[in-house]
Amino acid sequence: MKKLIMTIYLSLNELHDLLSKPSLSGIPMLILGNKIDKPGALSKQDLTEQMGLKCINGRDVCCFMISCKNSINIDTVIDWLVKHSKWMN
């Protein structure tokens, strides 16, 4: 549990650092909750609340829960990335 709290804290700090960079303003953001196959993994709702994702304005923010081990939502993530890569062009 202590490791999970530290991971969330570090992730939240990194997120706020990215959001504060003017050069990244308005760029779509994809948040991934990985290792959902492990016991005690956060739910999408918990991750969204812990990271304050609903409070982010001025950009498309999407959150997917994934498991690379079990190939859960990997195709969905790739589709999102392809769709939003066109944003850059």
Legacy VTK file of the C-alpha trace (Angstrom):
# vtk DataFile Version 3.0
C-alpha trace
ASCII
DATASET POLYDATA
POINTS 89 float
0.000 0.000 0.000
2.856 2.365 0.830
4.375 1.780 -2.624
1.027 2.558 -4.288
0.726 5.855 -2.408
4.267 6.837 -3.396
3.611 5.905 -7.032
0.454 8.034 -7.107
2.295 10.933 -5.476
5.129 10.782 -8.023
2.693 10.415 -10.935
0.639 13.366 -9.724
3.753 15.541 -9.480
4.799 14.535 -12.997
1.304 15.254 -14.330
1.267 18.733 -12.802
4.739 19.394 -14.197
3.545 18.462 -17.703
0.385 20.549 -17.365
2.421 23.615 -16.368
4.538 23.598 -19.548
3.226 26.215 -22.019
4.690 24.272 -24.958
2.338 21.366 -24.153
-0.782 23.500 -23.786
-3.836 21.987 -25.458
-2.113 18.748 -26.473
-4.294 15.663 -25.922
-3.286 13.596 -22.901
-3.522 9.843 -22.428
-3.277 8.415 -18.914
-2.756 4.662 -18.556
-3.391 2.611 -15.451
-1.188 -0.432 -16.002
-0.990 -3.854 -14.345
-4.736 -4.144 -13.767
-4.204 -7.904 -13.705
-2.520 -7.603 -10.282
-4.440 -7.857 -7.004
-5.067 -4.453 -5.438
-4.865 -2.554 -8.728
-6.663 0.784 -8.768
-9.970 1.058 -10.567
-10.395 3.605 -13.351
-12.593 5.688 -11.047
-9.971 5.656 -8.285
-7.174 6.580 -10.693
-9.262 9.386 -12.191
-10.050 10.780 -8.738
-6.522 10.370 -7.319
-4.973 12.118 -10.328
-7.656 14.828 -10.505
-8.254 14.105 -14.184
-11.764 15.579 -14.230
-10.298 18.954 -13.216
-8.077 19.220 -16.299
-9.496 21.691 -18.816
-8.458 22.886 -22.250
-7.385 19.542 -23.688
-8.668 16.080 -24.471
-7.863 13.810 -21.498
-8.454 10.084 -21.714
-7.777 7.335 -19.198
-7.552 3.637 -19.998
-6.869 0.768 -17.648
-4.541 -1.744 -19.272
-2.704 -5.000 -18.805
0.154 -5.664 -21.189
0.493 -9.155 -19.723
-3.103 -10.039 -20.636
-3.393 -7.687 -23.651
-6.291 -5.779 -22.095
-7.133 -2.483 -23.858
-3.846 -2.404 -25.787
-5.747 -2.195 -29.091
-7.860 0.643 -27.695
-4.731 2.557 -26.678
-3.204 2.111 -30.133
-6.427 3.348 -31.765
-6.431 6.427 -29.492
-2.785 7.166 -30.303
-3.361 6.851 -34.056
-6.452 9.068 -33.900
-4.689 11.734 -31.866
-1.430 11.603 -33.825
-3.392 13.385 -36.545
-3.745 16.283 -34.094
-0.067 17.018 -34.689
-0.427 17.282 -38.489
LINES 1 90
89 0 1 2 3 4 5 6 7 8 9 10 11 12 13 14 15 16 17 18 19 20 21 22 23 24 25 26 27 28 29 30 31 32 33 34 35 36 37 38 39 40 41 42 43 44 45 46 47 48 49 50 51 52 53 54 55 56 57 58 59 60 61 62 63 64 65 66 67 68 69 70 71 72 73 74 75 76 77 78 79 80 81 82 83 84 85 86 87 88
